[in-house]
Amino acid sequence: MPTKEEVYEQLREVEDPELGMDVVELGLVYDVEVEGPKVKVIHSLTSMGCPAGPMIQEGIDEAARRVPGVEDVEVELTWEPPWTPELMSEDAKFILGFG
């Protein structure tokens, strides 16, 4: 059975092309739910008009499906709470100049 940690690790391969960092470090992944072979990834984007949104969502789906045991993936986009730079990891804040 896949684990939440395995899914998060695969999601580190999904990069926001505008910022050049992965979606986990950027704080865009709000939650991962694993129920047997089904995985749900709840995420946001840096802005509502993010042109890379569809590409990021496709990347999340593909990355989650690479985890052994995952058979079904749901990718849910949310704006609650709105993404802010404070959600980024300390490393991401430093690299992008928010620290």
N, CA, C and O atoms as CSV, one atom per row, in Angstrom:
chain,resi,resn,atom,element,x,y,z
A,1,MET,N,N,0.849,-1.191,0.000
A,1,MET,CA,C,0.000,0.000,0.000
A,1,MET,C,C,0.888,1.245,0.000
A,1,MET,O,O,1.859,1.308,0.754
A,2,PRO,N,N,0.566,2.233,-0.835
A,2,PRO,CA,C,1.364,3.460,-0.869
A,2,PRO,C,C,1.211,4.256,0.428
A,2,PRO,O,O,0.197,4.154,1.119
A,3,THR,N,N,2.224,5.040,0.740
A,3,THR,CA,C,2.169,5.895,1.932
A,3,THR,C,C,2.161,7.365,1.524
A,3,THR,O,O,2.552,7.733,0.416
A,4,LYS,N,N,1.711,8.169,2.440
A,4,LYS,CA,C,1.684,9.615,2.240
A,4,LYS,C,C,3.099,10.137,1.952
A,4,LYS,O,O,3.293,10.989,1.084
A,5,GLU,N,N,4.076,9.617,2.689
A,5,GLU,CA,C,5.467,10.053,2.532
A,5,GLU,C,C,5.993,9.721,1.139
A,5,GLU,O,O,6.712,10.520,0.539
A,6,GLU,N,N,5.638,8.546,0.625
A,6,GLU,CA,C,6.077,8.160,-0.723
A,6,GLU,C,C,5.496,9.105,-1.775
A,6,GLU,O,O,6.180,9.474,-2.729
A,7,VAL,N,N,4.246,9.489,-1.599
A,7,VAL,CA,C,3.609,10.398,-2.551
A,7,VAL,C,C,4.288,11.767,-2.478
A,7,VAL,O,O,4.617,12.351,-3.511
A,8,TYR,N,N,4.498,12.278,-1.264
A,8,TYR,CA,C,5.178,13.578,-1.127
A,8,TYR,C,C,6.552,13.541,-1.791
A,8,TYR,O,O,6.955,14.503,-2.444
A,9,GLU,N,N,7.268,12.436,-1.624
A,9,GLU,CA,C,8.607,12.326,-2.211
A,9,GLU,C,C,8.534,12.406,-3.739
A,9,GLU,O,O,9.361,13.068,-4.366
A,10,GLN,N,N,7.562,11.743,-4.329
A,10,GLN,CA,C,7.399,11.813,-5.790
A,10,GLN,C,C,6.983,13.214,-6.231
A,10,GLN,O,O,7.382,13.672,-7.302
A,11,LEU,N,N,6.185,13.893,-5.413
A,11,LEU,CA,C,5.721,15.236,-5.779
A,11,LEU,C,C,6.869,16.239,-5.810
A,11,LEU,O,O,6.739,17.309,-6.406
A,12,ARG,N,N,7.988,15.908,-5.179
A,12,ARG,CA,C,9.163,16.779,-5.238
A,12,ARG,C,C,9.752,16.842,-6.656
A,12,ARG,O,O,10.604,17.681,-6.947
A,13,GLU,N,N,9.286,15.948,-7.523
A,13,GLU,CA,C,9.737,15.948,-8.916
A,13,GLU,C,C,8.932,16.918,-9.781
A,13,GLU,O,O,9.295,17.171,-10.930
A,14,VAL,N,N,7.836,17.463,-9.233
A,14,VAL,CA,C,6.970,18.365,-9.997
A,14,VAL,C,C,7.433,19.801,-9.748
A,14,VAL,O,O,7.391,20.299,-8.623
A,15,GLU,N,N,7.869,20.442,-10.813
A,15,GLU,CA,C,8.439,21.782,-10.685
A,15,GLU,C,C,7.481,22.847,-11.211
A,15,GLU,O,O,6.812,22.655,-12.226
A,16,ASP,N,N,7.431,23.963,-10.507
A,16,ASP,CA,C,6.743,25.145,-11.020
A,16,ASP,C,C,7.723,25.794,-11.990
A,16,ASP,O,O,8.754,26.310,-11.556
A,17,PRO,N,N,7.433,25.784,-13.294
A,17,PRO,CA,C,8.403,26.275,-14.270
A,17,PRO,C,C,8.713,27.769,-14.136
A,17,PRO,O,O,9.786,28.215,-14.540
A,18,GLU,N,N,7.794,28.530,-13.581
A,18,GLU,CA,C,8.036,29.966,-13.429
A,18,GLU,C,C,9.029,30.248,-12.306
A,18,GLU,O,O,9.826,31.182,-12.401
A,19,LEU,N,N,8.985,29.446,-11.244
A,19,LEU,CA,C,9.854,29.687,-10.085
A,19,LEU,C,C,11.041,28.731,-10.033
A,19,LEU,O,O,11.986,28.959,-9.278
A,20,GLY,N,N,11.001,27.662,-10.829
A,20,GLY,CA,C,12.119,26.732,-10.885
A,20,GLY,C,C,12.333,25.930,-9.615
A,20,GLY,O,O,13.453,25.512,-9.319
A,21,MET,N,N,11.264,25.715,-8.865
A,21,MET,CA,C,11.336,24.922,-7.631
A,21,MET,C,C,10.172,23.948,-7.611
A,21,MET,O,O,9.170,24.130,-8.303
A,22,ASP,N,N,10.329,22.895,-6.789
A,22,ASP,CA,C,9.264,21.895,-6.753
A,22,ASP,C,C,8.075,22.364,-5.913
A,22,ASP,O,O,8.201,23.233,-5.050
A,23,VAL,N,N,6.929,21.764,-6.193
A,23,VAL,CA,C,5.671,22.192,-5.572
A,23,VAL,C,C,5.621,21.931,-4.070
A,23,VAL,O,O,4.888,22.609,-3.350
A,24,VAL,N,N,6.393,20.956,-3.590
A,24,VAL,CA,C,6.420,20.689,-2.144
A,24,VAL,C,C,7.181,21.808,-1.430
A,24,VAL,O,O,6.690,22.359,-0.445
A,25,GLU,N,N,8.371,22.143,-1.920
A,25,GLU,CA,C,9.174,23.213,-1.312
A,25,GLU,C,C,8.451,24.558,-1.373
A,25,GLU,O,O,8.582,25.388,-0.475
A,26,LEU,N,N,7.688,24.757,-2.449
A,26,LEU,CA,C,6.958,26.021,-2.599
A,26,LEU,C,C,5.715,26.093,-1.707
A,26,LEU,O,O,5.078,27.142,-1.612
A,27,GLY,N,N,5.374,24.983,-1.058
A,27,GLY,CA,C,4.202,24.980,-0.174
A,27,GLY,C,C,2.890,24.919,-0.927
A,27,GLY,O,O,1.845,25.289,-0.390
A,28,LEU,N,N,2.934,24.456,-2.162
A,28,LEU,CA,C,1.714,24.381,-2.966
A,28,LEU,C,C,0.904,23.118,-2.689
A,28,LEU,O,O,-0.285,23.070,-3.004
A,29,VAL,N,N,1.525,22.104,-2.108
A,29,VAL,CA,C,0.804,20.871,-1.768
A,29,VAL,C,C,0.277,21.034,-0.348
A,29,VAL,O,O,1.049,21.094,0.609
A,30,TYR,N,N,-1.034,21.104,-0.223
A,30,TYR,CA,C,-1.662,21.317,1.078
A,30,TYR,C,C,-1.885,20.010,1.830
A,30,TYR,O,O,-1.764,19.965,3.054
A,31,ASP,N,N,-2.213,18.938,1.091
A,31,ASP,CA,C,-2.450,17.664,1.763
A,31,ASP,C,C,-2.399,16.523,0.754
A,31,ASP,O,O,-2.651,16.705,-0.437
A,32,VAL,N,N,-2.070,15.358,1.261
A,32,VAL,CA,C,-2.119,14.116,0.490
A,32,VAL,C,C,-2.913,13.126,1.323
A,32,VAL,O,O,-2.589,12.865,2.481
A,33,GLU,N,N,-3.957,12.580,0.718
A,33,GLU,CA,C,-4.779,11.576,1.390
A,33,GLU,C,C,-4.594,10.254,0.663
A,33,GLU,O,O,-4.704,10.189,-0.561
A,34,VAL,N,N,-4.311,9.199,1.421
A,34,VAL,CA,C,-4.125,7.878,0.836
A,34,VAL,C,C,-5.156,6.929,1.446
A,34,VAL,O,O,-5.205,6.743,2.662
A,35,GLU,N,N,-5.969,6.340,0.587
A,35,GLU,CA,C,-6.939,5.330,1.016
A,35,GLU,C,C,-6.716,4.103,0.145
A,35,GLU,O,O,-7.288,3.988,-0.939
A,36,GLY,N,N,-5.882,3.189,0.627
A,36,GLY,CA,C,-5.546,2.002,-0.167
A,36,GLY,C,C,-4.813,2.426,-1.425
A,36,GLY,O,O,-3.802,3.125,-1.349
A,37,PRO,N,N,-5.315,2.006,-2.597
A,37,PRO,CA,C,-4.651,2.361,-3.849
A,37,PRO,C,C,-5.073,3.725,-4.400
A,37,PRO,O,O,-4.614,4.131,-5.468
A,38,LYS,N,N,-5.946,4.434,-3.674
A,38,LYS,CA,C,-6.431,5.740,-4.132
A,38,LYS,C,C,-5.688,6.865,-3.420
A,38,LYS,O,O,-5.499,6.834,-2.205
A,39,VAL,N,N,-5.276,7.849,-4.194
A,39,VAL,CA,C,-4.550,8.998,-3.647
A,39,VAL,C,C,-5.257,10.283,-4.077
A,39,VAL,O,O,-5.659,10.438,-5.230
A,40,LYS,N,N,-5.395,11.189,-3.126
A,40,LYS,CA,C,-5.950,12.510,-3.417
A,40,LYS,C,C,-4.908,13.544,-3.018
A,40,LYS,O,O,-4.433,13.553,-1.883
A,41,VAL,N,N,-4.556,14.412,-3.954
A,41,VAL,CA,C,-3.599,15.479,-3.683
A,41,VAL,C,C,-4.343,16.803,-3.746
A,41,VAL,O,O,-4.917,17.162,-4.774
A,42,ILE,N,N,-4.324,17.523,-2.629
A,42,ILE,CA,C,-4.971,18.836,-2.555
A,42,ILE,C,C,-3.862,19.869,-2.652
A,42,ILE,O,O,-2.917,19.860,-1.863
A,43,HIS,N,N,-3.987,20.759,-3.627
A,43,HIS,CA,C,-2.917,21.727,-3.866
A,43,HIS,C,C,-3.480,23.082,-4.265
A,43,HIS,O,O,-4.670,23.229,-4.542
A,44,SER,N,N,-2.601,24.050,-4.287
A,44,SER,CA,C,-2.955,25.377,-4.757
A,44,SER,C,C,-1.941,25.789,-5.814
A,44,SER,O,O,-1.054,25.016,-6.175
A,45,LEU,N,N,-2.081,26.993,-6.297
A,45,LEU,CA,C,-1.128,27.589,-7.233
A,45,LEU,C,C,-0.710,28.939,-6.672
A,45,LEU,O,O,-1.352,29.461,-5.761
A,46,THR,N,N,0.348,29.496,-7.206
A,46,THR,CA,C,0.824,30.781,-6.679
A,46,THR,C,C,-0.148,31.906,-6.971
A,46,THR,O,O,-0.162,32.905,-6.253
A,47,SER,N,N,-0.972,31.767,-8.023
A,47,SER,CA,C,-1.993,32.766,-8.325
A,47,SER,C,C,-3.111,32.121,-9.132
A,47,SER,O,O,-2.912,31.087,-9.769
A,48,MET,N,N,-4.292,32.743,-9.099
A,48,MET,CA,C,-5.430,32.188,-9.835
A,48,MET,C,C,-5.169,32.175,-11.335
A,48,MET,O,O,-5.670,31.300,-12.041
A,49,GLY,N,N,-4.406,33.114,-11.822
A,49,GLY,CA,C,-4.135,33.192,-13.245
A,49,GLY,C,C,-2.851,32.502,-13.658
A,49,GLY,O,O,-2.322,32.782,-14.734
A,50,CYS,N,N,-2.339,31.609,-12.831
A,50,CYS,CA,C,-1.066,30.938,-13.102
A,50,CYS,C,C,-1.139,30.182,-14.433
A,50,CYS,O,O,-1.898,29.221,-14.555
A,51,PRO,N,N,-0.354,30.610,-15.433
A,51,PRO,CA,C,-0.415,29.950,-16.731
A,51,PRO,C,C,0.121,28.518,-16.706
A,51,PRO,O,O,-0.185,27.728,-17.599
A,52,ALA,N,N,0.907,28.183,-15.704
A,52,ALA,CA,C,1.467,26.837,-15.604
A,52,ALA,C,C,0.537,25.879,-14.857
A,52,ALA,O,O,0.877,24.707,-14.689
A,53,GLY,N,N,-0.622,26.349,-14.408
A,53,GLY,CA,C,-1.540,25.537,-13.624
A,53,GLY,C,C,-1.849,24.174,-14.216
A,53,GLY,O,O,-1.676,23.164,-13.534
A,54,PRO,N,N,-2.306,24.110,-15.477
A,54,PRO,CA,C,-2.622,22.797,-16.056
A,54,PRO,C,C,-1.400,21.873,-16.117
A,54,PRO,O,O,-1.518,20.668,-15.893
A,55,MET,N,N,-0.243,22.434,-16.417
A,55,MET,CA,C,0.970,21.630,-16.479
A,55,MET,C,C,1.347,21.098,-15.092
A,55,MET,O,O,1.779,19.952,-14.964
A,56,ILE,N,N,1.188,21.919,-14.065
A,56,ILE,CA,C,1.484,21.495,-12.695
A,56,ILE,C,C,0.519,20.393,-12.264
A,56,ILE,O,O,0.931,19.408,-11.651
A,57,GLN,N,N,-0.761,20.557,-12.582
A,57,GLN,CA,C,-1.746,19.538,-12.210
A,57,GLN,C,C,-1.455,18.215,-12.912
A,57,GLN,O,O,-1.578,17.153,-12.303
A,58,GLU,N,N,-1.079,18.270,-14.161
A,58,GLU,CA,C,-0.720,17.053,-14.893
A,58,GLU,C,C,0.510,16.405,-14.266
A,58,GLU,O,O,0.576,15.183,-14.136
A,59,GLY,N,N,1.479,17.224,-13.879
A,59,GLY,CA,C,2.686,16.707,-13.236
A,59,GLY,C,C,2.384,16.039,-11.906
A,59,GLY,O,O,2.970,15.007,-11.578
A,60,ILE,N,N,1.466,16.625,-11.133
A,60,ILE,CA,C,1.065,16.042,-9.846
A,60,ILE,C,C,0.430,14.679,-10.077
A,60,ILE,O,O,0.745,13.715,-9.380
A,61,ASP,N,N,-0.462,14.600,-11.053
A,61,ASP,CA,C,-1.127,13.334,-11.364
A,61,ASP,C,C,-0.098,12.275,-11.765
A,61,ASP,O,O,-0.118,11.158,-11.249
A,62,GLU,N,N,0.791,12.628,-12.677
A,62,GLU,CA,C,1.798,11.674,-13.158
A,62,GLU,C,C,2.735,11.229,-12.039
A,62,GLU,O,O,3.072,10.049,-11.939
A,63,ALA,N,N,3.156,12.176,-11.196
A,63,ALA,CA,C,4.075,11.838,-10.104
A,63,ALA,C,C,3.417,10.891,-9.103
A,63,ALA,O,O,4.032,9.916,-8.672
A,64,ALA,N,N,2.180,11.174,-8.736
A,64,ALA,CA,C,1.482,10.320,-7.768
A,64,ALA,C,C,1.293,8.911,-8.329
A,64,ALA,O,O,1.371,7.937,-7.581
A,65,ARG,N,N,1.048,8.792,-9.617
A,65,ARG,CA,C,0.843,7.478,-10.239
A,65,ARG,C,C,2.137,6.662,-10.286
A,65,ARG,O,O,2.080,5.442,-10.441
A,66,ARG,N,N,3.290,7.299,-10.157
A,66,ARG,CA,C,4.566,6.577,-10.156
A,66,ARG,C,C,4.834,5.857,-8.833
A,66,ARG,O,O,5.721,5.007,-8.759
A,67,VAL,N,N,4.079,6.190,-7.801
A,67,VAL,CA,C,4.265,5.524,-6.509
A,67,VAL,C,C,3.718,4.101,-6.620
A,67,VAL,O,O,2.572,3.911,-7.028
A,68,PRO,N,N,4.526,3.100,-6.261
A,68,PRO,CA,C,4.049,1.714,-6.327
A,68,PRO,C,C,2.771,1.521,-5.513
A,68,PRO,O,O,2.676,1.951,-4.363
A,69,GLY,N,N,1.794,0.867,-6.135
A,69,GLY,CA,C,0.534,0.576,-5.454
A,69,GLY,C,C,-0.561,1.587,-5.722
A,69,GLY,O,O,-1.720,1.332,-5.393
A,70,VAL,N,N,-0.228,2.737,-6.316
A,70,VAL,CA,C,-1.250,3.750,-6.610
A,70,VAL,C,C,-1.969,3.358,-7.895
A,70,VAL,O,O,-1.345,3.132,-8.931
A,71,GLU,N,N,-3.292,3.281,-7.804
A,71,GLU,CA,C,-4.106,2.916,-8.962
A,71,GLU,C,C,-4.998,4.047,-9.430
A,71,GLU,O,O,-5.361,4.100,-10.605
A,72,ASP,N,N,-5.358,4.953,-8.532
A,72,ASP,CA,C,-6.274,6.037,-8.879
A,72,ASP,C,C,-5.791,7.313,-8.208
A,72,ASP,O,O,-5.423,7.300,-7.033
A,73,VAL,N,N,-5.790,8.420,-8.954
A,73,VAL,CA,C,-5.325,9.704,-8.415
A,73,VAL,C,C,-6.376,10.771,-8.664
A,73,VAL,O,O,-6.900,10.900,-9.771
A,74,GLU,N,N,-6.675,11.528,-7.631
A,74,GLU,CA,C,-7.540,12.699,-7.748
A,74,GLU,C,C,-6.689,13.913,-7.396
A,74,GLU,O,O,-6.042,13.948,-6.349
A,75,VAL,N,N,-6.697,14.899,-8.274
A,75,VAL,CA,C,-5.953,16.136,-8.040
A,75,VAL,C,C,-6.971,17.238,-7.828
A,75,VAL,O,O,-7.748,17.561,-8.727
A,76,GLU,N,N,-6.963,17.819,-6.625
A,76,GLU,CA,C,-7.944,18.854,-6.286
A,76,GLU,C,C,-7.241,20.196,-6.105
A,76,GLU,O,O,-6.330,20.328,-5.288
A,77,LEU,N,N,-7.671,21.176,-6.868
A,77,LEU,CA,C,-7.153,22.537,-6.760
A,77,LEU,C,C,-8.012,23.305,-5.770
A,77,LEU,O,O,-9.239,23.284,-5.861
A,78,THR,N,N,-7.373,23.982,-4.828
A,78,THR,CA,C,-8.106,24.771,-3.851
A,78,THR,C,C,-7.488,26.157,-3.722
A,78,THR,O,O,-6.302,26.356,-3.987
A,79,TRP,N,N,-8.299,27.086,-3.318
A,79,TRP,CA,C,-7.808,28.451,-3.050
A,79,TRP,C,C,-7.974,28.793,-1.574
A,79,TRP,O,O,-7.786,29.943,-1.177
A,80,GLU,N,N,-8.324,27.803,-0.765
A,80,GLU,CA,C,-8.511,28.007,0.674
A,80,GLU,C,C,-7.541,27.145,1.454
A,80,GLU,O,O,-7.650,25.922,1.376
A,81,PRO,N,N,-6.634,27.680,2.174
A,81,PRO,CA,C,-6.324,29.106,2.223
A,81,PRO,C,C,-5.543,29.524,0.988
A,81,PRO,O,O,-4.891,28.694,0.353
A,82,PRO,N,N,-5.605,30.806,0.644
A,82,PRO,CA,C,-4.825,31.283,-0.489
A,82,PRO,C,C,-3.332,31.058,-0.234
A,82,PRO,O,O,-2.858,31.194,0.894
A,83,TRP,N,N,-2.609,30.716,-1.285
A,83,TRP,CA,C,-1.162,30.517,-1.155
A,83,TRP,C,C,-0.484,31.857,-0.904
A,83,TRP,O,O,-0.838,32.876,-1.497
A,84,THR,N,N,0.505,31.830,-0.004
A,84,THR,CA,C,1.352,32.995,0.244
A,84,THR,C,C,2.791,32.492,0.375
A,84,THR,O,O,2.998,31.309,0.646
A,85,PRO,N,N,3.781,33.356,0.192
A,85,PRO,CA,C,5.173,32.933,0.329
A,85,PRO,C,C,5.506,32.343,1.701
A,85,PRO,O,O,6.488,31.612,1.829
A,86,GLU,N,N,4.712,32.644,2.718
A,86,GLU,CA,C,4.963,32.099,4.049
A,86,GLU,C,C,4.804,30.579,4.078
A,86,GLU,O,O,5.311,29.929,4.993
A,87,LEU,N,N,4.118,30.005,3.105
A,87,LEU,CA,C,3.909,28.561,3.059
A,87,LEU,C,C,5.119,27.812,2.512
A,87,LEU,O,O,5.179,26.586,2.597
A,88,MET,N,N,6.074,28.532,1.956
A,88,MET,CA,C,7.263,27.897,1.393
A,88,MET,C,C,8.172,27.370,2.494
A,88,MET,O,O,8.136,27.837,3.632
A,89,SER,N,N,8.993,26.382,2.127
A,89,SER,CA,C,10.000,25.883,3.060
A,89,SER,C,C,11.018,26.994,3.312
A,89,SER,O,O,11.104,27.956,2.550
A,90,GLU,N,N,11.778,26.849,4.377
A,90,GLU,CA,C,12.808,27.857,4.687
A,90,GLU,C,C,13.840,27.935,3.564
A,90,GLU,O,O,14.306,29.022,3.225
A,91,ASP,N,N,14.198,26.786,2.985
A,91,ASP,CA,C,15.147,26.773,1.872
A,91,ASP,C,C,14.608,27.542,0.674
A,91,ASP,O,O,15.329,28.329,0.060
A,92,ALA,N,N,13.338,27.315,0.341
A,92,ALA,CA,C,12.729,28.010,-0.801
A,92,ALA,C,C,12.678,29.512,-0.549
A,92,ALA,O,O,12.952,30.303,-1.451
A,93,LYS,N,N,12.328,29.905,0.668
A,93,LYS,CA,C,12.296,31.330,0.996
A,93,LYS,C,C,13.681,31.957,0.804
A,93,LYS,O,O,13.808,33.053,0.259
A,94,PHE,N,N,14.700,31.256,1.254
A,94,PHE,CA,C,16.070,31.765,1.141
A,94,PHE,C,C,16.469,31.900,-0.334
A,94,PHE,O,O,16.977,32.937,-0.760
A,95,ILE,N,N,16.231,30.836,-1.100
A,95,ILE,CA,C,16.630,30.833,-2.508
A,95,ILE,C,C,15.893,31.909,-3.308
A,95,ILE,O,O,16.480,32.539,-4.188
A,96,LEU,N,N,14.622,32.117,-3.007
A,96,LEU,CA,C,13.826,33.102,-3.748
A,96,LEU,C,C,13.884,34.489,-3.126
A,96,LEU,O,O,13.235,35.415,-3.614
A,97,GLY,N,N,14.645,34.641,-2.066
A,97,GLY,CA,C,14.839,35.962,-1.468
A,97,GLY,C,C,13.727,36.436,-0.563
A,97,GLY,O,O,13.515,37.640,-0.421
A,98,PHE,N,N,13.001,35.494,0.062
A,98,PHE,CA,C,11.944,35.864,0.989
A,98,PHE,C,C,12.384,35.752,2.452
A,98,PHE,O,O,11.570,35.921,3.359
A,99,GLY,N,N,13.649,35.472,2.678
A,99,GLY,CA,C,14.107,35.248,4.050
A,99,GLY,C,C,14.867,36.373,4.535
A,99,GLY,O,O,15.332,36.358,5.675
